[in-house]
Amino acid sequence: MNNEGTEEGSLLKLLNRCVTPFGKRLFRIWLCLPLKEISAINARQDAVQDILSHPTYESTFTEVAKGLPDLERIVSRVHAKNCKIKDFLNVLKVFLFLYLWLSCFTPPLRHSGSSTREWQSLLTNRKFSKVIQLPDY
């Protein structure tokens, strides 16, 4: 933040490319409290290199993330036992969706249901955001 209490003209504003509220909060923490341990720095650099070595992953993840609700806040409400049933069910559905989506990028995980190819087809469909939307209860 700048001396006026906004992000305008700040390093955070310049570097922040996060598309979700929880990503933006995490990035702010990472920028304000940088890692000090070499092993943690190397682990983060390895993770970034893994993402950069799969160029389609970043664009696909960005599209997926744009459709996600603010999981961090909803999960904190679930933990505090102060959430609506709709929010709780949406969180469960999103976690299942993310598990299946991430399994497309990792060696096959044991899960029942459709094949990885079918899930990849579903997840590359631009209408995927409807997959995680629940009707009003």
PyMOL commands that set and color helices and strands:
alter all, ss='L'
color gray80, all
select helices_A, chain A and resi 11-15+21-32+38-52+55-66+71-79+85-103+116-124+126-132
alter helices_A, ss='H'
color red, helices_A
deselect
rebuild
show_as cartoon
